[in-house]
């Protein structure tokens, strides 16, 4: 069975993930994070978000 996936929805999910990573990177760059722990966790979080976005399996069929 082939499941139809909306290309618009798929791209919106990836865009939201990348925007989230950018938000964290901006907060880190501008020293807007609340604690040293958050500053240390930020690069790990950014990397994880981008890895997950890049690893999204290609959809077999777009509607």
Secondary structure by P-SEA (a helix, b strand, c coil): cbbbbbaaaaaaaaaaaaaaaaaaaaaaaacccccaaaaaaaaaaaaaaaaaaaacccccccc
